[in-house]
Amino acid sequence: MANDTATDSTEIRTDTGTHQHGYISDKDRYRNHMKRIEGQARGITKMIDDEKYCIDILTQVSALTRALQGVATGLLDDHLKHCVLDAAKQGDEDAAIAKIQEASDAINRLVRS
């Protein structure tokens, strides 16, 4: 997809003038991942309701955490490949620096959690 100008911190403008997020080509994949994650969260709730063994619940919480981290790192990768790269290609140093800072801030939030 060819892009000619960035619009804000989460969108890119295509040659046709429409706005799309960098992850748009993987939207269905992200939605499917999130649906599975929702199911995992409901499963953990059921395990608690059913008073399952705490270590078994913790194991499922760990799997859920890894699944969310997978979505987060995928979105970060898309941000770098689309938003950051597009800003750099446009030659707008301030915009490129802002996009890089957004990525750095997101990485810091992911690492702290």
C-alpha positions in Angstrom: 0.0 0.0 0.0 1.5 3.3 -1.0 1.3 6.2 1.5 1.8 9.9 0.9 1.3 11.7 4.2 0.9 10.9 7.8 -2.1 12.2 9.6 -1.7 11.6 13.3 -0.1 9.2 15.8 -2.2 6.2 14.7 -3.2 6.8 11.1 -1.6 7.0 7.7 -3.1 8.6 4.6 -3.1 6.5 1.5 -2.8 7.7 -2.1 -6.6 7.6 -2.3 -6.9 10.0 0.6 -8.5 7.5 3.0 -7.1 7.0 6.5 -5.9 3.6 7.6 -4.0 2.3 10.7 -0.8 0.5 10.1 -2.3 -2.8 11.3 -5.3 -2.7 8.9 -4.0 -5.5 6.7 -3.9 -7.8 9.7 -7.1 -6.6 11.3 -8.9 -10.0 11.0 -5.9 -11.8 12.5 -5.8 -9.3 15.4 -9.6 -9.7 15.9 -9.2 -13.5 16.0 -6.4 -13.3 18.5 -8.5 -11.0 20.7 -11.5 -13.4 20.5 -9.3 -16.2 21.7 -8.0 -14.0 24.5 -11.5 -13.2 25.5 -12.3 -16.9 25.7 -9.2 -17.5 27.8 -10.2 -14.8 30.2 -13.7 -16.3 30.5 -12.1 -19.7 31.1 -10.0 -18.3 33.9 -13.1 -16.8 35.5 -14.9 -20.1 35.3 -11.8 -21.8 36.9 -12.1 -19.4 39.8 -15.9 -20.0 40.0 -15.2 -23.7 40.0 -12.5 -23.3 42.7 -9.8 -24.9 40.6 -6.3 -25.4 41.9 -4.4 -22.0 42.2 -1.4 -23.2 40.2 -3.6 -24.3 37.3 -5.3 -20.8 37.3 -1.8 -19.1 37.4 -0.7 -21.2 34.5 -3.7 -20.0 32.5 -3.1 -16.4 33.6 0.5 -16.8 32.3 -0.8 -18.1 28.9 -3.2 -15.1 28.7 -0.5 -12.7 29.5 1.7 -14.1 26.7 -1.2 -14.0 24.3 -1.7 -10.3 25.1 2.0 -9.6 24.8 1.9 -11.2 21.3 -0.8 -8.8 20.2 1.0 -5.9 21.7 4.3 -6.7 20.0 2.5 -7.3 16.7 0.9 -3.9 17.0 4.2 -2.3 17.9 5.9 -4.0 14.9 3.1 -2.7 12.6 3.6 0.8 14.1 7.3 0.7 13.3 6.9 -0.7 9.8 4.1 1.7 8.9 3.8 4.8 11.0 7.5 5.3 11.8 8.7 4.3 8.4 6.2 6.5 6.6 7.1 9.5 8.7 10.8 9.0 8.0 10.1 8.5 4.2 8.3 11.9 4.1 11.4 13.6 5.2 9.6 15.3 8.2 12.3 14.9 10.9 10.0 16.2 13.6 7.2 13.8 12.7 9.7 10.9 12.5 11.1 11.7 15.9 7.6 11.9 17.3 6.7 8.5 15.9 9.9 7.0 17.3 9.1 8.5 20.7 5.6 6.9 20.6 7.2 3.6 19.9 9.7 4.1 22.7 7.0 5.0 25.1 4.9 2.0 24.1 8.0 -0.3 24.6 8.5 1.2 28.1 4.9 0.6 29.0 5.1 -3.0 27.8 8.4 -3.6 29.7 7.0 -2.1 33.0 3.9 -4.3 33.0 
